[in-house]
Amino acid sequence: MSYRILVADDEDFNREIVKDALMGKEHDYEILEAGDGFDVINMIEELNPDLLLLDIGMPKMSGLEVLENIREKDVYESLPVIVITAYPEEKYHALELGANDFIAKPIEIADLRLRVKNSLKLKNYSNMLEDFNKQLEEKVCERTLELKQALDKSRAAELEVIIKLGKAAEFRDLETGVHIYKMRGYSKLLAEKLGMSKDDVNLIYNASPLHDVGKVGIPDRILLKPARLTDKEFEIIKNHVEIGMEILSGHESFPLLNAAYYIIRDHHENWDGSGYPYGRKGDDIHIYGRICKVADVFDALTTKRVYKEAYSVEKAVSIMQNEMKGAFDPDILNSFVDNIEDFVAIKEESENMEEDIPPILKIMSEIER
């Protein structure tokens, strides 16, 4: 498949460096060039590139102004943009405006090639997911039927799709690997403390990494926003549950995928019925979802985010027992609190070995097929 890449930089020398790095037999790229912001806007409208490599310091219209301009138009919402600049402090501003990735000057050729390759992969996954959702809504699209038939052919093919989607999610969210590692440990420990069977413990351990796989369908400007989400943005990000369900729908005969489906569906539901997406209540919430709910919330409360500091373990437990009491199965919450020292041990272990936490592709390859 051929990709059209627009390289925007006011320096001819810089554009040549990028062109030389991306041209070759191993790459099927058509390189377009723009020297100022106005040229970028015009070429996007006329030539519809697959990826924009955008220098921030350009004449007439800066790269940030270009980025803001194109993100205001829905038709360019899915265009991946990699910002290139010699000023790393501009990274968060660029991400806030809708950039998908960031490359610092001077450019490292290997880094450039990998980021371009990954951005184009993510665009493909995003396009596939967008097509998939449209086809499901219309109920008549031939490609939806073909995709479902392909997903039904074999367990190996189904797992391959999920592995790739999970890998795509990790590329977009640098915190995913750490979060998944802790989620697996917390969920497994809870299942064991609740006296669940070995099969159930293994299922929840192996399926829990897919709890947020639907986030591959959430726009980068929201998923990577370096600030608290607005109410409207939060409503959009809540769609990741139903996106994940659609990805795994129709796999009831495969235990692992079936377990992941229930985790995706129910891990944002609340015991008192106040959760989403369906307002399930009490035992109507699958036990796997109830367990992952506790694990997910504990990790969220005790993890630092760009918009908040991490709560202490004591503060997090207090919030879960009091302010959020109606969110959890009482038996599961009590088991969690009774064994809090074991959960703290998992938390500390994962934070101490953060550099070595395996990516989701390696995690998924460990699953017994």
Secondary structure, 3 states (H helix, E strand, C coil): CCEEEEEECCCHHHHHHHHHHHCCCCCCEEEEEECCHHHHHHHHHHHCCCEEEEECCCCCCCHHHHHHHHHCCHHHCCCCEEEEECCHHHHHHHHHHCCCEEEECCCCHHHHHHHHHHHHHHHHHHHHHHHHHHHHHHCCCHHHHHHHHHHHHCHHHHHHHHHHHHHHHHHHCCCHHHHHHHHHHHHHHHHHHCCCCHHHHHHHHHHHHHCCHHHHHCCHHHHCCCCCCCHHHHHHHCCHHHHHHHHHCCCCCCHHHHHHHHHHHHCCCCCCCCCCCCCCCHHHCCHHHHHHHHHHHHHHHCCCECCECCCCHHHHHHHHHHHCHHHCCHHHHHHHHHCHHHHHHHHHHHHHCHHHCCCHHHHHHCCCC
